[in-house]
Amino acid sequence: MMKKISVFVLSFCFISFVIVTKSYGQKDPIEKVWWDGDKGSKIEIYLAKNGTYCGRIIWLKDSIDAKTGKPTLDKENSDEKLRNNAVKGLVLMQGFKKNPENKDEYTGGSIYDPKKGKTYCGKITLKGKALDLRGYICSFSIFGRTEVWEMVEGQ
């Protein structure tokens, strides 16, 4: 009898452990790889160590500069010291947090546009296999634009 109880208790503990571990190991729905609006790059969105969501360019259609034969650089960056950094690998989104009132919305972050060399405040809205990414001038959310990113197939 005691052996059956021990087996039951151990089984219950093991199953509970598996369920808890699996639920904590699940990634957020935006933690995937996304095509940008013109499919010129793939951006991986990930959870950073500080608990916010960030995105980095992991693939770039034009990763080699046709003039130099070297990696495409962040030439438009407003910070001259950063203009020699490669665009591939660049973190262009950071600081996004899930909105506690809307599980499909992420706010409080910034978005860097390497084509213009400017950083904007941003908001991300998950819509199935797409993201609405809104970048705007921080003090004036009316002045901005929204781009739709599509999930890379096979995610």
C-alpha atoms as a printed R data frame, in Angstrom:
    type eleno elety resid chain resno      x      y       z
1   ATOM     1    CA   MET     A     1  0.000  0.000   0.000
2   ATOM     2    CA   MET     A     2  2.764  2.419   0.959
3   ATOM     3    CA   LYS     A     3  4.587  1.604  -2.279
4   ATOM     4    CA   LYS     A     4  1.472  2.491  -4.348
5   ATOM     5    CA   ILE     A     5  1.107  5.825  -2.546
6   ATOM     6    CA   SER     A     6  4.783  6.631  -3.109
7   ATOM     7    CA   VAL     A     7  4.510  5.806  -6.820
8   ATOM     8    CA   PHE     A     8  1.367  7.957  -7.078
9   ATOM     9    CA   VAL     A     9  2.990 10.906  -5.290
10  ATOM    10    CA   LEU     A    10  6.138 10.671  -7.414
11  ATOM    11    CA   SER     A    11  4.068 10.430 -10.599
12  ATOM    12    CA   PHE     A    12  1.966 13.431  -9.582
13  ATOM    13    CA   CYS     A    13  5.090 15.485  -8.809
14  ATOM    14    CA   PHE     A    14  6.710 14.534 -12.123
15  ATOM    15    CA   ILE     A    15  3.609 15.410 -14.167
16  ATOM    16    CA   SER     A    16  3.222 18.717 -12.298
17  ATOM    17    CA   PHE     A    17  6.872 19.532 -12.940
18  ATOM    18    CA   VAL     A    18  6.524 18.798 -16.677
19  ATOM    19    CA   ILE     A    19  3.393 20.961 -16.987
20  ATOM    20    CA   VAL     A    20  4.916 23.894 -15.110
21  ATOM    21    CA   THR     A    21  8.217 23.669 -17.009
22  ATOM    22    CA   LYS     A    22  6.472 23.499 -20.380
23  ATOM    23    CA   SER     A    23  4.227 26.493 -19.657
24  ATOM    24    CA   TYR     A    24  7.183 28.640 -18.563
25  ATOM    25    CA   GLY     A    25  9.252 27.587 -21.570
26  ATOM    26    CA   GLN     A    26  6.741 28.827 -24.137
27  ATOM    27    CA   LYS     A    27  7.734 31.832 -26.170
28  ATOM    28    CA   ASP     A    28  5.597 34.873 -26.740
29  ATOM    29    CA   PRO     A    29  3.768 34.911 -30.106
30  ATOM    30    CA   ILE     A    30  5.948 37.748 -31.440
31  ATOM    31    CA   GLU     A    31  9.180 35.855 -30.700
32  ATOM    32    CA   LYS     A    32  9.611 34.754 -34.283
33  ATOM    33    CA   VAL     A    33 11.302 35.822 -37.510
34  ATOM    34    CA   TRP     A    34  9.415 38.425 -39.567
35  ATOM    35    CA   TRP     A    35  9.715 39.865 -43.062
36  ATOM    36    CA   ASP     A    36  9.826 43.652 -43.073
37  ATOM    37    CA   GLY     A    37  7.277 45.514 -45.220
38  ATOM    38    CA   ASP     A    38  9.160 45.275 -48.516
39  ATOM    39    CA   LYS     A    39 10.691 41.836 -47.788
40  ATOM    40    CA   GLY     A    40 14.161 43.339 -47.935
41  ATOM    41    CA   SER     A    41 15.136 41.931 -44.546
42  ATOM    42    CA   LYS     A    42 14.203 39.369 -41.928
43  ATOM    43    CA   ILE     A    43 13.977 40.528 -38.337
44  ATOM    44    CA   GLU     A    44 14.168 38.185 -35.373
45  ATOM    45    CA   ILE     A    45 12.145 39.401 -32.391
46  ATOM    46    CA   TYR     A    46 13.390 38.054 -29.077
47  ATOM    47    CA   LEU     A    47 12.988 38.568 -25.346
48  ATOM    48    CA   ALA     A    48 16.022 40.450 -24.030
49  ATOM    49    CA   LYS     A    49 17.602 39.826 -20.633
50  ATOM    50    CA   ASN     A    50 15.939 42.996 -19.297
51  ATOM    51    CA   GLY     A    51 12.476 41.515 -20.002
52  ATOM    52    CA   THR     A    52 11.638 43.661 -23.040
53  ATOM    53    CA   TYR     A    53 11.217 42.614 -26.651
54  ATOM    54    CA   CYS     A    54 13.858 43.573 -29.191
55  ATOM    55    CA   GLY     A    55 14.414 42.872 -32.865
56  ATOM    56    CA   ARG     A    56 17.572 42.425 -34.900
57  ATOM    57    CA   ILE     A    57 18.176 42.050 -38.617
58  ATOM    58    CA   ILE     A    58 19.272 38.471 -39.295
59  ATOM    59    CA   TRP     A    59 18.992 38.492 -43.094
60  ATOM    60    CA   LEU     A    60 19.346 41.321 -45.567
61  ATOM    61    CA   LYS     A    61 18.523 41.138 -49.274
62  ATOM    62    CA   ASP     A    62 21.285 43.609 -50.095
63  ATOM    63    CA   SER     A    63 23.788 42.560 -47.436
64  ATOM    64    CA   ILE     A    64 26.742 43.409 -49.701
65  ATOM    65    CA   ASP     A    65 27.264 46.983 -50.895
66  ATOM    66    CA   ALA     A    66 27.472 46.909 -54.714
67  ATOM    67    CA   LYS     A    67 30.032 49.750 -54.779
68  ATOM    68    CA   THR     A    68 32.455 48.412 -52.173
69  ATOM    69    CA   GLY     A    69 31.832 44.658 -52.241
70  ATOM    70    CA   LYS     A    70 31.728 44.773 -48.435
71  ATOM    71    CA   PRO     A    71 28.819 44.415 -45.980
72  ATOM    72    CA   THR     A    72 26.167 47.136 -46.228
73  ATOM    73    CA   LEU     A    73 26.828 49.744 -43.549
74  ATOM    74    CA   ASP     A    74 24.518 51.925 -41.460
75  ATOM    75    CA   LYS     A    75 25.614 55.017 -43.429
76  ATOM    76    CA   GLU     A    76 22.590 57.167 -42.554
77  ATOM    77    CA   ASN     A    77 22.985 56.849 -38.775
78  ATOM    78    CA   SER     A    78 22.782 60.240 -37.072
79  ATOM    79    CA   ASP     A    79 25.640 59.123 -34.793
80  ATOM    80    CA   GLU     A    80 28.768 59.302 -36.968
81  ATOM    81    CA   LYS     A    81 30.534 56.727 -34.776
82  ATOM    82    CA   LEU     A    82 27.928 54.093 -35.720
83  ATOM    83    CA   ARG     A    83 28.051 54.583 -39.487
84  ATOM    84    CA   ASN     A    84 30.671 51.841 -39.917
85  ATOM    85    CA   ASN     A    85 28.430 49.178 -38.341
86  ATOM    86    CA   ALA     A    86 26.955 46.530 -40.631
87  ATOM    87    CA   VAL     A    87 23.190 46.683 -41.101
88  ATOM    88    CA   LYS     A    88 22.936 42.878 -40.875
89  ATOM    89    CA   GLY     A    89 22.944 42.074 -37.158
90  ATOM    90    CA   LEU     A    90 21.723 45.554 -36.240
91  ATOM    91    CA   VAL     A    91 19.247 45.786 -33.344
92  ATOM    92    CA   LEU     A    92 16.549 48.053 -34.750
93  ATOM    93    CA   MET     A    93 13.803 47.527 -32.176
94  ATOM    94    CA   GLN     A    94 14.145 47.608 -28.416
95  ATOM    95    CA   GLY     A    95 12.308 48.178 -25.174
96  ATOM    96    CA   PHE     A    96  8.863 46.835 -26.113
97  ATOM    97    CA   LYS     A    97  6.620 45.503 -23.339
98  ATOM    98    CA   LYS     A    98  3.369 43.607 -23.619
99  ATOM    99    CA   ASN     A    99  0.368 45.794 -22.857
100 ATOM   100    CA   PRO     A   100 -1.340 44.238 -19.795
101 ATOM   101    CA   GLU     A   101 -4.717 45.443 -21.099
102 ATOM   102    CA   ASN     A   102 -4.282 44.021 -24.620
103 ATOM   103    CA   LYS     A   103 -2.306 40.788 -25.078
104 ATOM   104    CA   ASP     A   104 -1.729 41.529 -28.779
105 ATOM   105    CA   GLU     A   105 -0.159 44.960 -28.257
106 ATOM   106    CA   TYR     A   106  3.420 45.875 -27.336
107 ATOM   107    CA   THR     A   107  4.356 49.443 -26.429
108 ATOM   108    CA   GLY     A   108  7.050 51.608 -24.887
109 ATOM   109    CA   GLY     A   109  9.768 50.685 -27.337
110 ATOM   110    CA   SER     A   110 11.738 52.387 -30.047
111 ATOM   111    CA   ILE     A   111 12.249 51.557 -33.711
112 ATOM   112    CA   TYR     A   112 15.329 52.522 -35.690
113 ATOM   113    CA   ASP     A   113 14.994 53.023 -39.447
114 ATOM   114    CA   PRO     A   114 18.413 52.358 -41.030
115 ATOM   115    CA   LYS     A   115 17.236 53.774 -44.390
116 ATOM   116    CA   LYS     A   116 16.697 57.190 -42.781
117 ATOM   117    CA   GLY     A   117 19.065 56.894 -39.820
118 ATOM   118    CA   LYS     A   118 16.328 57.943 -37.401
119 ATOM   119    CA   THR     A   119 14.810 56.417 -34.277
120 ATOM   120    CA   TYR     A   120 11.099 56.613 -33.529
121 ATOM   121    CA   CYS     A   121  8.799 55.622 -30.704
122 ATOM   122    CA   GLY     A   122  6.807 52.553 -31.588
123 ATOM   123    CA   LYS     A   123  3.873 50.290 -31.049
124 ATOM   124    CA   ILE     A   124  3.476 46.701 -32.264
125 ATOM   125    CA   THR     A   125  0.126 44.998 -32.751
126 ATOM   126    CA   LEU     A   126  0.028 41.256 -33.402
127 ATOM   127    CA   LYS     A   127 -2.598 40.263 -35.969
128 ATOM   128    CA   GLY     A   128 -2.328 36.513 -36.518
129 ATOM   129    CA   LYS     A   129  0.654 35.937 -38.801
130 ATOM   130    CA   ALA     A   130  1.290 39.658 -39.236
131 ATOM   131    CA   LEU     A   131  2.534 42.572 -37.156
132 ATOM   132    CA   ASP     A   132  1.387 46.151 -37.508
133 ATOM   133    CA   LEU     A   133  4.461 48.141 -36.631
134 ATOM   134    CA   ARG     A   134  3.740 51.821 -35.989
135 ATOM   135    CA   GLY     A   135  6.652 54.223 -35.799
136 ATOM   136    CA   TYR     A   136  6.019 57.824 -34.838
137 ATOM   137    CA   ILE     A   137  7.652 60.997 -33.576
138 ATOM   138    CA   CYS     A   138  7.650 60.442 -29.832
139 ATOM   139    CA   SER     A   139  5.770 63.544 -28.771
140 ATOM   140    CA   PHE     A   140  3.285 63.346 -31.639
141 ATOM   141    CA   SER     A   141  1.922 59.859 -32.290
142 ATOM   142    CA   ILE     A   142 -0.251 61.267 -35.073
143 ATOM   143    CA   PHE     A   143  2.936 61.896 -37.107
144 ATOM   144    CA   GLY     A   144  4.133 58.475 -38.146
145 ATOM   145    CA   ARG     A   145  3.469 55.491 -40.324
146 ATOM   146    CA   THR     A   146  2.458 51.873 -39.966
147 ATOM   147    CA   GLU     A   147  4.193 49.035 -41.761
148 ATOM   148    CA   VAL     A   148  2.906 45.460 -41.901
149 ATOM   149    CA   TRP     A   149  5.423 42.688 -41.281
150 ATOM   150    CA   GLU     A   150  4.651 39.087 -42.215
151 ATOM   151    CA   MET     A   151  5.789 36.025 -40.313
152 ATOM   152    CA   VAL     A   152  8.447 34.039 -42.156
153 ATOM   153    CA   GLU     A   153  6.946 30.658 -43.112
154 ATOM   154    CA   GLY     A   154  8.023 27.624 -41.124
155 ATOM   155    CA   GLN     A   155  7.860 29.331 -37.752
